[in-house]
Amino acid sequence: MTTAAPGVSLFREFPRNVMIAILKTYRVVISPLYGQVCRFFPSCSAYALEAVTVHGAFKGGGLAFRRVCRCHPWNDGGVDHVPAGGRAFPEGKIPQIVVLNHPVIPADDESRSAA
């Protein structure tokens, strides 16, 4: 079994880490100015952060772009989770955004299907 050199791993993760830093900055600086206005759960920025964390910069960025394009007044919104990815996180090391975006929500009579 061959393993990549440490520099190669850092190079591969660089775009993902840059996007995560940008999204976290947006969530701290700009998102609070808007308040709770998102029609989806999780919010678009939380969805983008999870998508990039789980799928990487390119596929995660594409999923986030697709999600933002669906956010308009004619869409009912609802629960829209990031598709499961092939990335496995060590036990106890699951990123906080993944945990926060998947709470256990009991069903009720007014629940809508996922978007």
C-alpha positions in Angstrom: 0.0 0.0 0.0 1.4 3.4 -1.0 0.7 6.6 0.8 0.9 10.1 -0.6 3.6 12.4 0.7 2.4 14.9 3.3 2.9 17.8 0.9 0.6 16.2 -1.6 -2.2 15.9 1.0 -1.9 19.5 2.0 -2.0 20.6 -1.7 -5.1 18.5 -2.3 -6.9 19.9 0.8 -5.9 23.6 0.2 -8.9 24.5 -2.0 -11.3 22.9 0.5 -9.7 24.6 3.5 -9.8 28.0 1.7 -13.5 27.5 0.9 -14.2 26.5 4.5 -12.4 29.6 5.8 -14.5 31.8 3.5 -17.8 30.1 4.5 -17.0 30.4 8.2 -16.1 34.1 7.8 -19.4 34.6 5.9 -21.3 32.9 8.7 -19.7 35.0 11.4 -19.7 38.4 9.7 -22.4 38.6 7.1 -25.0 36.0 7.9 -26.0 37.5 11.3 -27.0 40.7 9.5 -29.7 38.9 7.6 -31.2 37.0 10.5 -33.3 33.9 10.1 -34.6 34.3 6.6 -33.6 31.0 4.9 -36.5 28.9 3.6 -34.4 25.7 3.8 -33.0 23.7 6.7 -30.1 23.8 7.0 -29.4 27.3 5.8 -27.6 27.8 2.5 -24.3 28.7 4.2 -24.5 25.7 6.6 -25.4 23.4 3.6 -22.4 24.8 1.7 -20.1 24.4 4.7 -21.1 20.8 5.1 -21.0 20.0 1.4 -17.4 21.3 1.1 -16.4 19.6 4.3 -17.8 16.2 3.2 -17.3 16.3 -0.6 -14.4 18.7 -1.1 -14.0 22.0 -2.8 -15.2 21.1 -6.3 -18.1 18.7 -5.8 -19.1 20.5 -2.6 -19.0 23.8 -4.3 -21.2 22.5 -7.1 -23.7 21.2 -4.6 -23.7 24.5 -2.8 -24.2 26.4 -6.1 -27.1 24.2 -7.0 -28.7 24.8 -3.6 -28.3 28.6 -3.8 -29.9 28.5 -7.3 -33.0 26.7 -5.8 -33.4 29.5 -3.2 -36.0 31.8 -4.7 -39.5 33.0 -3.8 -41.2 30.3 -5.9 -39.6 27.4 -4.0 -41.3 26.2 -0.9 -38.0 25.2 0.8 -38.0 22.6 3.5 -35.4 20.1 4.7 -32.6 19.5 2.3 -29.6 17.6 3.5 -26.3 17.2 1.8 -26.0 13.9 0.0 -23.9 11.3 1.8 -20.3 11.3 0.7 -17.6 8.7 0.6 -15.5 10.5 3.2 -15.3 8.7 6.5 -14.5 10.7 9.7 -12.8 9.0 12.7 -15.0 8.1 15.6 -15.5 11.2 17.8 -14.0 13.5 15.1 -17.1 14.2 13.1 -17.1 17.9 12.2 -19.5 20.0 14.2 -21.3 21.3 11.1 -22.3 17.7 10.1 -23.7 17.1 13.6 -25.6 20.3 13.7 -27.1 19.9 10.3 -28.6 16.5 11.1 -30.6 16.8 14.3 -33.3 14.3 15.2 -36.6 16.0 14.3 -39.8 14.2 15.2 -42.4 14.2 12.4 -45.6 16.1 12.8 -48.8 16.6 10.8 -47.4 19.7 9.0 -44.0 18.2 7.9 -43.0 18.8 4.4 -41.0 16.4 2.3 -37.4 17.2 1.5 -36.8 19.7 -1.3 
